[in-house]
Amino acid sequence: MNFANCKFCSALVLAFFLILVLGGRGEAQMPKVGAGATLPGVPNRLTNADFECESGGYYEALNSRGKTIQIPNAWTMVANGDVPDMKSARVWVVKSCDISSSKHVEKISGYDSFFVAALDLETPPTPGKPFDVSIYQQVEAAPGVAYSLSGWQLTLCGGSNTVPKNDCPTGYYMAKMLGIDPSGGTDPDSPNVVWGENRNNFVDANNQRIGWSNVRTGALAQADKITVFARINSPFQWHGNHGFMDALALVQAPLASLSVTTSTLESGFGTNVKLAWDGSLGPDIPTISGGNYQPQYDVQYWHAANNVWRDLQDGYAGAGSMDFAARCPGDYQFRVRVRAEQPQGTGSWPNQRFPGVWSEPQVVTVPQSTDGGPAPLPEGAARLYMPVLAAWGGC
């Protein structure tokens, strides 16, 4: 067909587009968990994720004071309010990207990390100005596929002159954050962004060093690009507030499936729900060099009487099954998620932890009893022997 002379081609193209996007039902369809075709496996989908000054590199910009800052190549900076000081941690310490220098550079892998510091770090009368800054990177994705982001951050509230002492006031914090916008947007304040957050300071209440913390999150892609954010939010003014980011990794998330079968309880009151779960690490995680990742499953249920998701399994190692006694009338919902984690002290370094996303809930309806329920207990003192059930403490 000669499209240049086709009078009806535009209409045909529009009709075909509507069929694809609207599914012939007149409304947009959101991707479902596992609905997309996975991409070929790679160990990390991010560029310049270790923030090494020599190999990954940085480019220069100006902060709110007109001072030169450095931003990692392949990343874009965005800030709420004033832009703080930012640069290669090695350049900050050594004054150059000299990887042969023996000076201590705060990092968790390689020879460098990304450094962010409050304006007027230790300058009276109001040192350590508040800041909220993110860097982001857009990444090719497959709609309907879940992605998992893991990385490492270190924040020091009151840390520049007081290590290892912690004089950060009670209630103050610096939030270490990693996020994914599954729609590919670039606004860190968008409600679309799925965040993971950690507010640990660099030491605990006993002034014992905590150091670097792992931050992680997962989300289901809704477009052919997703956006990854690395963020430090320091909302309080306090001297010495600064932080570091290092070793980020984005992979196609591990996958989980849940099988649900039902039968009537032997007592005749309620429903026995047989739950069986399984899954895989997905195509990316097995390609991580030296990795020793194993699936750990979380299983939850929900009932309107509780109006909250409750754990049935938390970190169950590998595929498994269990029985659940659903005794309350109404709808129960069940879901599963798998996490890819390495046994302590084994596998690749740094020890990334990759969460999957929750499966779509499966609904089991328990009918209302029509015969008045079980017989009443006899009056007076009695010794009761209760079996161990999955549905304890009510519905």
Legacy VTK file of the C-alpha trace (Angstrom):
# vtk DataFile Version 3.0
C-alpha trace
ASCII
DATASET POLYDATA
POINTS 395 float
0.000 0.000 0.000
1.216 3.480 -0.855
0.784 5.298 2.452
1.579 8.630 0.854
-1.641 8.411 -1.185
-3.797 6.551 1.342
-6.828 8.652 2.315
-7.820 6.382 5.176
-4.398 5.638 6.713
-4.616 8.227 9.479
-7.953 6.823 10.583
-6.623 3.270 10.433
-3.564 4.197 12.473
-5.733 5.966 15.062
-8.094 2.983 15.309
-5.168 0.587 15.723
-3.682 2.834 18.410
-6.994 2.890 20.312
-7.209 -0.898 20.180
-3.707 -1.230 21.578
-3.964 1.427 24.282
-7.608 1.098 25.308
-7.942 -2.620 24.803
-11.174 -2.032 22.882
-12.978 -1.076 26.116
-12.853 2.706 25.964
-10.536 3.159 28.966
-6.784 3.125 29.567
-5.431 -0.110 31.030
-2.699 -0.028 33.685
0.043 -2.655 33.360
-0.390 -5.676 35.590
2.337 -7.408 37.584
4.296 -9.637 35.238
2.339 -8.453 32.192
5.356 -7.111 30.301
8.062 -8.896 28.357
11.350 -8.813 30.271
14.509 -7.368 28.771
17.735 -9.422 28.395
19.575 -9.798 31.707
22.234 -7.291 32.793
23.744 -6.790 36.284
22.853 -3.072 36.523
20.634 -0.861 34.342
22.088 2.427 35.603
24.938 4.428 34.098
27.671 5.860 36.361
26.060 4.288 39.430
29.278 4.138 41.497
30.091 7.840 41.078
33.795 7.246 40.386
35.502 10.507 39.430
37.954 8.917 36.985
35.801 6.354 35.149
32.256 7.720 35.508
33.123 11.377 35.862
31.333 14.555 36.871
30.255 17.784 35.170
30.195 21.261 36.683
27.325 23.606 37.545
26.657 26.429 40.014
24.815 26.166 43.326
22.608 28.775 45.011
25.661 30.774 46.104
27.222 30.821 42.648
29.803 28.288 43.805
30.978 25.567 41.416
29.557 22.146 42.193
29.966 18.751 40.554
27.153 16.454 39.412
27.772 12.862 38.286
27.695 12.338 34.524
24.444 10.765 33.224
22.535 12.281 36.168
20.473 15.474 36.464
20.190 17.497 39.661
16.970 18.996 41.037
16.485 20.698 44.410
13.669 21.980 46.575
15.001 25.352 47.701
18.680 26.275 47.790
21.167 23.997 46.053
23.763 22.714 48.564
27.431 21.943 47.953
27.959 18.801 45.888
30.965 17.103 44.391
33.033 13.963 44.115
33.940 12.854 47.631
37.506 12.188 46.475
37.790 15.655 44.967
36.379 17.122 48.193
39.018 15.366 50.320
42.046 15.153 48.019
41.296 18.322 45.994
41.693 16.277 42.822
40.725 12.897 41.357
43.979 11.301 42.505
43.143 7.641 43.079
46.672 6.973 44.373
46.161 9.263 47.372
46.075 7.499 50.748
43.738 10.077 52.313
40.516 8.615 53.681
37.592 9.046 51.292
34.161 8.001 52.582
32.790 5.304 50.244
31.391 1.782 50.296
32.807 0.553 46.981
35.431 1.594 44.463
37.480 4.719 45.236
34.860 7.485 45.241
31.295 8.452 46.173
28.964 11.414 45.688
29.188 14.055 48.452
26.410 16.495 49.453
26.872 19.132 52.179
24.693 21.852 53.685
25.493 25.463 52.919
27.462 27.166 55.710
28.420 23.720 56.941
30.173 25.041 60.071
29.813 28.792 59.600
28.046 30.741 62.401
25.539 32.067 63.197
23.306 29.460 61.493
25.540 26.646 60.243
24.190 23.690 58.299
21.358 25.166 56.262
18.423 22.829 55.429
18.457 21.251 51.968
16.529 18.759 49.865
18.343 17.637 46.737
17.933 14.792 44.255
19.758 13.457 41.253
17.808 11.445 38.716
18.357 9.255 35.670
15.848 7.938 33.134
16.241 4.302 32.129
14.747 2.164 29.358
12.035 -0.108 30.740
9.399 -2.634 29.715
5.861 -1.652 30.769
4.328 -4.208 33.100
7.727 -5.348 34.386
8.718 -4.710 38.003
12.055 -3.022 38.762
14.071 -3.034 41.958
16.443 -0.290 43.112
19.043 -0.769 45.838
21.866 1.485 46.985
23.889 2.835 49.862
23.852 6.187 51.619
25.478 7.720 54.689
24.245 10.846 56.475
25.952 12.739 59.282
23.745 15.072 61.277
26.166 17.200 63.306
28.921 15.016 61.962
31.687 17.149 60.517
33.445 18.135 63.770
32.005 15.641 66.227
32.834 12.164 64.912
32.187 9.788 66.584
30.095 11.884 68.995
26.491 12.487 67.956
25.090 15.878 68.980
22.181 15.785 66.532
19.139 17.043 68.494
16.364 14.615 69.345
13.793 14.581 66.570
16.207 15.880 63.940
17.108 13.645 61.034
18.522 13.510 57.522
16.489 11.287 55.208
18.329 8.976 52.842
15.987 8.201 49.945
15.859 6.182 46.734
12.830 6.371 44.447
11.377 5.102 41.190
8.847 6.979 39.089
7.236 4.158 37.065
5.760 6.671 34.602
9.162 8.179 33.728
8.511 11.618 35.238
11.317 13.819 36.539
9.638 15.530 39.516
10.798 14.057 42.846
7.695 15.548 44.507
5.327 13.666 42.187
2.932 11.255 43.945
3.927 8.687 41.298
7.362 8.188 42.858
7.694 5.038 44.979
10.214 5.830 47.728
12.414 3.843 50.049
13.706 5.825 53.019
16.144 5.471 55.920
16.693 8.080 58.663
19.541 6.468 60.620
22.273 8.855 61.654
25.914 7.806 61.322
25.979 6.630 64.959
23.370 5.091 67.251
22.122 6.285 70.645
25.267 4.821 72.275
27.575 6.642 69.829
28.460 3.379 68.125
29.042 3.872 64.418
26.257 2.690 62.121
27.890 3.978 58.975
26.408 3.245 55.560
22.771 2.152 55.277
21.106 0.211 52.490
18.057 1.903 50.961
15.798 0.065 48.524
12.476 0.183 46.712
10.585 -1.445 43.844
7.929 -0.390 41.342
6.019 -1.651 38.309
6.915 0.157 35.092
4.030 1.994 33.423
5.969 3.359 30.432
8.942 2.556 28.213
11.102 4.619 30.576
11.287 4.818 34.345
13.108 7.421 36.411
15.447 6.620 39.283
15.981 9.201 42.033
18.719 9.353 44.681
17.876 11.970 47.302
19.009 13.407 50.619
16.487 15.535 52.494
17.935 17.470 55.447
14.930 19.478 56.707
16.518 20.891 59.882
19.214 23.517 60.347
22.142 21.983 62.206
25.903 22.267 61.953
27.873 19.705 60.003
24.951 18.148 58.115
26.287 16.282 55.105
25.939 12.935 53.372
27.194 10.510 50.751
25.690 8.288 48.046
27.355 5.280 46.468
26.838 1.926 44.735
23.358 2.194 43.227
21.911 -0.741 41.289
18.707 -1.075 39.253
17.551 -4.511 38.097
14.428 -6.239 36.883
12.857 -7.287 40.159
12.513 -10.862 41.402
9.147 -12.431 40.548
6.592 -14.162 42.771
3.354 -16.047 42.170
0.666 -17.192 44.599
-1.697 -20.130 44.215
-4.913 -20.087 46.254
-7.271 -23.060 46.659
-10.173 -23.336 49.099
-12.183 -25.972 50.923
-14.632 -26.031 53.823
-13.099 -26.339 57.282
-13.709 -29.662 59.017
-15.706 -27.836 61.667
-18.045 -26.666 58.934
-17.625 -23.050 59.990
-15.405 -21.070 57.664
-13.045 -21.830 54.812
-9.642 -23.449 54.665
-7.372 -21.542 52.271
-4.372 -23.392 50.877
-1.647 -20.901 49.916
1.330 -21.930 47.789
4.010 -19.538 46.570
6.895 -19.730 44.140
8.935 -17.418 41.937
12.321 -16.574 40.476
15.132 -14.037 40.719
14.265 -12.643 37.285
16.723 -12.214 34.375
19.073 -9.559 35.839
20.012 -10.673 39.360
21.654 -13.987 38.311
24.074 -12.005 36.101
25.575 -10.089 39.072
29.216 -11.138 39.373
29.875 -13.145 42.532
26.240 -12.901 43.596
24.698 -15.444 45.938
21.108 -14.198 45.866
18.306 -16.329 47.221
14.546 -15.689 47.206
12.772 -14.823 50.452
8.987 -14.600 50.390
6.560 -12.399 52.288
2.898 -13.466 52.386
0.091 -11.278 53.740
-3.681 -11.288 54.118
-6.348 -8.602 54.553
-9.888 -8.603 55.941
-12.220 -5.659 56.434
-12.493 -6.401 60.158
-8.806 -5.495 60.503
-8.510 -3.067 57.556
-4.763 -3.666 57.524
-2.457 -6.134 55.794
-1.157 -8.754 58.229
1.902 -10.973 57.846
1.547 -14.702 57.364
5.150 -15.225 56.280
8.065 -12.811 56.594
11.220 -13.757 54.720
10.310 -17.412 54.099
13.274 -19.048 52.361
12.219 -20.442 49.011
8.947 -21.767 47.663
6.448 -23.048 50.203
2.849 -23.508 51.235
0.575 -23.200 54.250
-3.039 -23.541 55.362
-5.033 -20.541 56.545
-8.274 -20.875 58.510
-10.607 -18.105 57.307
-13.408 -18.089 59.871
-14.951 -14.624 59.442
-17.583 -13.941 56.787
-16.706 -11.583 53.976
-13.776 -11.140 51.617
-10.202 -12.125 52.453
-7.383 -10.924 50.219
-3.998 -12.629 49.873
-0.779 -11.405 48.269
2.906 -12.350 47.987
6.199 -10.560 47.412
9.694 -11.957 46.968
12.964 -10.334 48.048
16.370 -11.270 46.631
18.943 -11.256 49.423
22.340 -12.802 50.098
23.164 -14.735 53.272
25.219 -12.571 55.613
28.899 -12.539 54.710
28.520 -14.225 51.313
28.167 -13.144 47.705
28.921 -9.884 45.935
29.838 -6.596 47.606
28.283 -4.279 48.506
25.414 -6.456 49.661
22.493 -5.079 47.663
18.978 -6.155 48.617
16.399 -6.244 45.848
12.690 -6.128 46.753
10.006 -7.263 44.347
6.515 -5.790 44.238
3.369 -7.199 45.788
1.288 -9.488 43.599
-2.245 -8.512 42.738
-4.479 -9.558 45.665
-6.484 -12.753 45.263
-9.925 -12.696 46.881
-11.579 -15.509 48.838
-15.160 -14.948 49.993
-16.254 -16.698 53.177
-20.067 -17.052 53.300
-22.138 -16.006 56.277
-23.112 -18.982 58.440
-26.825 -19.838 58.117
-27.214 -22.264 61.018
-26.404 -19.969 63.906
-22.735 -20.904 64.095
-20.999 -23.321 66.488
-22.672 -24.461 69.687
-22.169 -22.180 72.722
-19.540 -23.086 75.300
-20.766 -24.652 78.554
-21.050 -22.407 81.570
-18.433 -22.485 84.300
-14.656 -23.024 84.336
-13.257 -25.220 81.598
-9.824 -26.099 80.193
-9.706 -25.399 76.474
-7.200 -26.917 74.058
-6.843 -24.669 70.996
-5.188 -25.881 67.787
-2.483 -23.779 66.164
-4.133 -21.855 63.346
-2.867 -19.316 60.863
-5.887 -17.078 61.504
-5.282 -16.072 65.114
-6.601 -13.081 67.018
-9.884 -12.739 65.143
-10.371 -12.331 61.402
LINES 1 396
395 0 1 2 3 4 5 6 7 8 9 10 11 12 13 14 15 16 17 18 19 20 21 22 23 24 25 26 27 28 29 30 31 32 33 34 35 36 37 38 39 40 41 42 43 44 45 46 47 48 49 50 51 52 53 54 55 56 57 58 59 60 61 62 63 64 65 66 67 68 69 70 71 72 73 74 75 76 77 78 79 80 81 82 83 84 85 86 87 88 89 90 91 92 93 94 95 96 97 98 99 100 101 102 103 104 105 106 107 108 109 110 111 112 113 114 115 116 117 118 119 120 121 122 123 124 125 126 127 128 129 130 131 132 133 134 135 136 137 138 139 140 141 142 143 144 145 146 147 148 149 150 151 152 153 154 155 156 157 158 159 160 161 162 163 164 165 166 167 168 169 170 171 172 173 174 175 176 177 178 179 180 181 182 183 184 185 186 187 188 189 190 191 192 193 194 195 196 197 198 199 200 201 202 203 204 205 206 207 208 209 210 211 212 213 214 215 216 217 218 219 220 221 222 223 224 225 226 227 228 229 230 231 232 233 234 235 236 237 238 239 240 241 242 243 244 245 246 247 248 249 250 251 252 253 254 255 256 257 258 259 260 261 262 263 264 265 266 267 268 269 270 271 272 273 274 275 276 277 278 279 280 281 282 283 284 285 286 287 288 289 290 291 292 293 294 295 296 297 298 299 300 301 302 303 304 305 306 307 308 309 310 311 312 313 314 315 316 317 318 319 320 321 322 323 324 325 326 327 328 329 330 331 332 333 334 335 336 337 338 339 340 341 342 343 344 345 346 347 348 349 350 351 352 353 354 355 356 357 358 359 360 361 362 363 364 365 366 367 368 369 370 371 372 373 374 375 376 377 378 379 380 381 382 383 384 385 386 387 388 389 390 391 392 393 394
